[in-house]
Amino acid sequence: MVTMKEVIVEIILKKRIEKHKHHYKGEKKMLPKKQFFFVCLLIITLLLVGCKATTPAEAPVEPAGDEAQAEAVEPAGDEAQAEAVEPIRIGAIWSLTGEFSVAGIPGNQAAELALEKINKEGGLLGRPVEFVTVDAKGDQNETINAMKRLIYEEEVQAVIGLEGGIYVTASAPIAQEAGVPFLISIGTSFNLIEPGEFIFMTAFGDDYQGLALARYAINVLGAKTTAVMTNEGEPYSEGLSNFYIEAFKNELGEDSVITQEMFVSGDVDFSTQLTRIRALDPQPDVLAILVNPIEAPLIAKQARELGIEAQFIGGDGVDSVDLVELGGDAVEGMIYSTPFFAEHLTTSVGEEFVSLWEEKYGSTPSAWPAEGFDTALLMFEAIRIAGVVESEEIRIALLSIDGFEGATGTYRYVDTRTPAKSVIFVKIENGERVFLEEYTP
């Protein structure tokens, strides 16, 4: 079949030959070079045009599957895409093993509950949140290394956690020097914030708690004299004891504090100190066991075995399941101060926390996990206020918190980096914790 293209070419060639007949003299001759070139060029042009005109346009091939999706969506730049999904990373240090794990484990568990809560609510600043958690192992050197790792290797912009004063005093200066906010969870020693303006506390200070304990013993229990058991060199025990003794003497005079007996961390035999107390005449009205949870039940048992009948009181350091489990009958009737009691909740956040804890762990939470929960919530709130994940802005945001409700009470940092909260007094009755009253000294 002759195509349209071939017909057109043949007509043009015939016309050219007719036009140039005088160039052929009895024999067939070639066209002049210039005209031959023009004809060839014209033929090529017509061929190209013809191909385009007679060939059906091909429909564009639609990429299938993932290729189609990738081609349809213009990818954002790598940096923008990473920023959209990059989590906000907050450092966390807890004693998950070692001496203070009795407080560190529940503190960490509660902080993780707060983390689950915030991520279910959409995270912070449009981003998910995660903790970079390091085990302090109940060791000062491990705590120092943990803080350095979080700040200089993980490059977090804020840190939460810790429960023992000796570990806080070892690590807080590192955070202060680096300019990274450190929100202490369970420690109450007043001097923990001394390194500087980047160090904050979740718990009330021992100056406040010591005053509350002394006034409660005097005004409510009717005590006239007291003896004190103190862990020498341990910041929490020493600090709380000193504030308690000072407040007691201010109320009733120097002679009202009959004795202060000292021991050191690791001791399990307190018979020497307790024998001296037993020899006192008259006996003290109150024996203040202002120590951590490991020593408290041992001291109580050995004191009762020696015949000491004084009323036992303690600070929030004894608020542990171990107090009753290890102390048994010896701690019956003991009274202690705490920032939180699950049977006497002062905020809706406290109610939510207790519900979350009981659902996950099947037990009633003590003050330690409640403060761990609050620590996480407070840091989330500071980041929300700051609007950026930058250390200095988070520090400024923490100082602006005024009236924030947590599980253990309402927080205000405007004038101080240590919150003032009501002190709750609890009594052990029939092996159970019983609410006495909420007390403001």
C-alpha positions in Angstrom: 0.0 0.0 0.0 1.3 3.5 -1.1 1.3 5.9 1.8 0.4 9.6 1.6 4.0 10.5 2.3 5.3 8.5 -0.8 2.7 10.1 -3.1 3.7 13.6 -2.0 7.4 12.9 -2.5 6.7 11.5 -6.0 4.7 14.6 -7.1 7.4 17.0 -5.8 10.1 15.1 -7.7 8.1 15.1 -11.0 7.6 18.8 -10.7 11.3 19.4 -10.1 12.2 17.3 -13.1 9.7 19.1 -15.4 11.1 22.4 -14.2 14.6 21.5 -15.0 14.2 19.5 -18.4 16.6 21.9 -20.2 19.4 20.5 -18.0 19.0 17.0 -19.6 20.4 16.8 -23.2 19.5 13.3 -24.5 20.5 11.6 -21.4 19.5 11.5 -17.8 21.4 13.9 -15.7 21.5 14.6 -11.9 20.1 17.7 -10.4 22.4 20.5 -9.5 24.0 20.2 -6.0 22.1 23.0 -4.4 18.7 21.9 -5.7 19.5 18.3 -4.8 20.3 19.3 -1.3 17.0 21.3 -1.1 15.0 18.3 -2.3 16.6 15.9 0.2 16.0 18.3 3.0 12.4 18.7 2.0 11.9 14.9 1.9 13.4 14.4 5.3 11.2 17.1 6.7 8.1 15.6 5.2 9.1 12.1 6.5 9.4 13.5 10.0 6.1 15.4 9.8 4.4 12.4 8.3 5.6 10.1 11.0 4.3 12.4 13.7 0.9 12.9 11.9 0.3 9.2 11.2 1.5 7.7 14.4 -1.1 7.6 17.2 -0.1 9.5 20.3 1.0 7.2 23.0 -0.8 7.5 26.3 1.6 8.2 29.2 2.3 5.1 31.2 1.0 5.4 34.8 3.5 4.1 37.3 1.9 1.4 39.5 2.0 0.7 43.2 4.7 2.3 45.3 6.3 4.0 42.2 3.0 5.8 41.5 2.6 6.9 45.1 6.2 8.1 45.2 5.9 10.0 41.9 2.5 11.6 42.9 3.7 13.0 46.2 6.5 15.5 46.0 8.9 14.5 48.8 9.9 17.2 51.3 13.5 17.9 51.9 15.4 15.3 54.0 15.7 17.7 56.9 12.0 18.7 56.9 11.0 15.1 56.7 13.3 14.1 59.6 12.1 17.0 61.7 8.5 16.0 61.2 9.0 12.5 62.8 12.0 13.1 65.1 11.0 12.5 68.7 11.7 14.9 71.6 14.3 13.1 73.7 14.4 13.7 77.4 17.2 12.2 79.6 16.2 10.1 82.6 18.4 8.7 85.4 17.0 6.2 87.9 18.5 3.6 90.2 17.0 0.6 88.5 19.5 -1.7 90.3 21.4 -1.3 93.5 20.6 0.3 96.9 18.1 2.9 95.8 16.2 0.7 93.3 13.4 0.4 95.8 12.6 4.0 94.9 14.1 4.3 91.4 12.1 1.4 89.9 8.7 2.8 90.8 9.8 6.3 90.0 10.8 5.2 86.5 7.6 3.1 86.0 5.5 6.1 86.9 7.4 8.4 84.5 6.8 5.8 81.8 3.1 6.0 82.5 3.2 9.8 82.1 5.1 9.2 78.8 2.4 6.8 77.5 -0.2 9.4 78.5 1.4 12.3 76.6 2.0 10.3 73.5 -1.6 9.1 73.4 -2.6 12.7 73.6 -0.5 13.6 70.5 2.9 14.2 72.0 4.5 17.6 72.4 4.9 20.3 69.7 3.6 17.9 67.2 6.2 15.3 67.9 6.3 12.1 69.9 8.3 12.0 73.1 10.8 9.5 74.4 13.0 9.0 77.4 16.7 8.1 77.1 17.0 6.2 80.4 20.2 5.3 82.1 20.6 3.1 85.2 22.4 4.9 88.1 22.9 1.5 89.7 22.8 3.0 93.2 26.4 4.3 92.7 27.8 7.8 92.6 30.3 7.2 89.8 27.7 5.5 87.7 25.4 8.5 88.3 28.1 10.9 87.2 28.8 8.9 84.1 25.1 8.7 83.3 24.7 12.4 83.4 27.7 13.0 81.2 26.5 10.4 78.7 23.0 12.0 78.5 24.4 15.5 78.1 27.5 15.1 75.9 26.8 11.9 74.0 23.0 11.7 73.7 22.8 15.6 73.6 19.5 15.8 75.5 18.2 19.2 76.4 16.7 18.3 79.8 17.1 15.5 82.4 14.7 14.1 85.0 15.0 11.5 87.8 17.1 10.3 90.7 16.0 9.5 94.2 19.0 9.6 96.5 20.6 12.8 97.7 24.2 11.5 97.4 23.6 10.7 93.7 22.0 14.1 93.0 24.8 16.0 94.7 27.3 14.1 92.5 25.6 14.6 89.2 23.7 17.9 89.5 26.8 20.1 89.1 27.4 18.5 85.7 24.0 19.5 84.5 24.5 23.0 85.9 27.9 23.5 84.2 26.4 22.3 80.9 23.4 24.5 81.2 20.9 21.7 81.0 17.8 21.7 83.2 17.7 18.8 85.7 14.4 18.2 87.5 15.0 16.0 90.6 12.2 13.5 91.2 12.3 12.1 94.7 15.2 13.8 96.5 14.2 16.3 99.1 17.4 17.6 100.5 17.3 21.4 100.6 20.9 21.8 99.3 20.2 19.7 96.1 19.4 22.9 94.1 22.6 24.7 95.3 24.6 24.0 92.2 22.6 26.7 90.4 19.7 27.9 88.4 19.3 24.8 86.2 18.5 22.5 89.1 14.9 22.1 90.2 13.0 19.7 92.6 9.7 17.9 92.3 9.4 17.1 96.1 9.1 19.7 98.8 12.4 20.6 100.6 13.5 19.1 103.9 13.5 22.5 105.5 9.7 22.5 105.0 9.2 18.8 105.9 11.5 19.1 108.9 9.4 22.0 110.3 6.2 20.1 109.6 7.4 17.0 111.4 8.6 18.9 114.5 5.4 21.0 114.8 3.2 17.9 114.2 5.0 16.0 117.0 4.7 18.9 119.4 1.3 20.3 118.6 -0.6 17.1 117.6 1.2 14.3 119.4 2.0 16.4 122.4 5.7 15.5 122.4 8.1 17.3 124.8 11.3 15.5 124.0 12.8 13.7 121.0 15.7 11.5 120.1 16.9 11.2 116.5 18.4 8.5 114.3 20.5 9.9 111.4 22.5 8.4 108.6 25.8 10.4 108.8 27.0 11.7 105.4 23.8 10.9 103.6 22.3 14.3 102.4 18.7 13.4 102.8 19.0 12.0 106.3 21.4 14.6 107.5 19.4 17.5 106.0 16.0 16.4 107.3 17.5 15.6 110.8 19.1 19.0 111.0 15.9 20.9 110.1 13.8 18.8 112.4 16.2 19.3 115.3 16.4 23.1 114.7 12.6 23.4 114.5 12.1 21.2 117.6 14.6 23.3 119.6 13.0 26.6 118.4 9.7 25.4 119.7 10.7 23.8 123.1 14.3 24.8 123.8 17.7 23.1 123.6 17.0 20.4 126.1 14.0 19.1 124.1 16.3 17.2 121.8 17.9 14.6 124.1 20.2 12.9 121.7 21.1 12.4 118.0 22.5 9.0 117.2 24.6 8.5 114.0 25.3 5.6 111.8 26.7 5.1 108.2 25.3 3.7 105.0 25.6 -0.1 104.9 25.1 -0.6 108.7 22.5 -3.2 109.6 23.2 -3.5 113.3 22.0 -0.4 115.2 22.2 -1.9 118.7 25.0 0.3 119.9 23.1 3.5 119.1 19.7 2.2 120.3 21.2 0.8 123.5 22.3 4.4 124.3 18.8 5.7 123.7 17.3 2.9 125.8 19.6 4.0 128.7 18.2 7.5 128.7 16.1 8.5 131.7 13.6 9.8 131.1 12.9 8.2 127.8 12.1 10.4 124.8 8.5 10.9 123.9 9.3 10.5 120.2 12.0 8.7 118.3 12.5 10.3 114.9 13.8 7.7 112.4 14.8 10.2 109.7 16.4 7.7 107.3 15.9 5.9 104.0 13.6 2.9 103.5 16.4 0.3 103.8 17.3 1.2 107.4 13.9 2.3 108.8 12.3 -1.1 109.4 15.6 -2.5 110.8 15.9 0.3 113.3 12.3 0.0 114.3 12.5 -3.8 114.9 15.8 -3.5 116.9 14.4 -0.6 119.0 11.3 -2.5 120.0 13.4 -5.6 120.8 15.5 -3.5 123.2 12.4 -2.2 124.9 12.2 1.3 123.5 8.5 2.4 123.6 8.7 5.9 122.2 6.4 6.9 119.4 8.1 6.4 116.1 7.9 9.1 113.4 9.6 9.4 110.1 9.9 11.4 106.9 8.9 10.6 103.4 12.0 8.4 103.1 10.2 5.6 104.9 7.2 5.7 102.7 7.8 2.3 101.1 6.1 -1.1 101.0 9.2 -2.4 102.7 8.3 -0.5 105.8 5.5 -2.8 106.7 6.8 -5.9 105.0 10.1 -5.8 106.7 9.2 -4.0 109.9 6.2 -6.1 110.7 4.7 -5.4 114.2 7.6 -3.1 115.1 6.3 -0.4 112.8 2.7 -0.7 114.1 1.6 2.8 115.1 4.4 4.6 113.3 3.6 8.0 111.8 5.4 9.5 108.9 5.1 12.5 106.6 4.6 12.2 102.8 3.7 14.4 99.9 1.1 11.9 98.6 -1.4 9.3 99.9 -3.5 7.4 97.5 -6.5 7.3 99.9 -6.5 11.1 100.2 -6.1 12.6 96.7 -6.1 16.4 96.4 -6.2 16.7 92.6 -7.9 15.1 89.6 -4.4 14.3 88.2 -3.8 12.3 91.4 -7.0 10.3 90.7 -5.9 9.7 87.1 -2.5 8.6 88.2 -3.8 6.1 90.8 -6.2 4.7 88.2 -3.4 4.2 85.6 -1.0 2.7 88.2 -3.6 0.2 89.6 -4.6 -0.8 86.1 -1.0 -1.5 85.1 0.6 -2.8 88.3 -2.4 -4.0 90.3 -1.3 -2.2 93.5 -1.8 1.1 95.3 1.0 3.6 94.6 3.1 5.3 97.2 4.6 8.8 97.1 7.7 7.7 95.1 5.9 6.7 91.9 3.5 9.7 92.3 6.5 12.0 92.3 8.0 10.2 89.3 4.7 10.8 87.5 4.8 14.5 88.4 8.4 14.9 87.4 7.6 13.8 83.9 4.4 15.9 83.6 6.3 19.0 84.8 9.0 18.6 82.2 6.4 18.0 79.5 4.6 21.2 80.6 7.9 23.2 80.6 8.6 22.1 77.0 5.1 22.9 76.0 5.4 26.4 77.4 8.9 26.9 75.9 7.6 25.9 72.4 11.1 24.7 71.6 13.4 21.9 72.8 16.2 24.1 74.0 17.8 24.0 77.5 17.6 27.7 78.3 14.1 28.1 77.1 13.0 25.0 79.1 14.7 26.5 82.3 12.8 29.8 81.8 9.5 27.9 81.2 10.0 25.9 84.5 10.3 29.1 86.4 7.0 30.3 84.9 5.0 27.3 86.2 2.4 28.6 88.6 -0.7 26.5 89.6 0.2 23.4 87.6 -1.7 20.4 89.0 0.2 17.1 89.6 -0.6 13.9 91.4 1.0 15.1 94.6 -0.4 18.6 94.6 -0.2 22.0 92.9 3.1 23.3 91.7 4.5 26.8 91.7 8.1 27.7 90.8 7.8 31.4 90.2 9.8 32.4 93.3 11.8 29.2 94.0 13.1 26.0 92.4 11.6 24.0 95.2 7.8 23.7 95.4 5.9 24.2 98.6 3.1 21.6 99.0 1.0 20.4 101.8 2.5 17.6 104.0 0.3 14.5 104.5 0.6 12.5 107.7 0.0 8.7 107.6 -0.1 6.1 110.3 0.4 2.4 110.2 -2.6 0.6 111.8 -3.1 -3.1 111.7 -0.4 -3.3 109.0 -2.2 -0.8 106.8 -1.6 2.8 106.0 -4.2 5.2 107.3 -4.6 8.8 106.5 -4.3 11.2 109.5 -4.4 14.7 108.1 -3.1 17.2 105.6 -0.9 19.5 107.5 0.6 22.9 106.7 3.2 24.0 109.3 
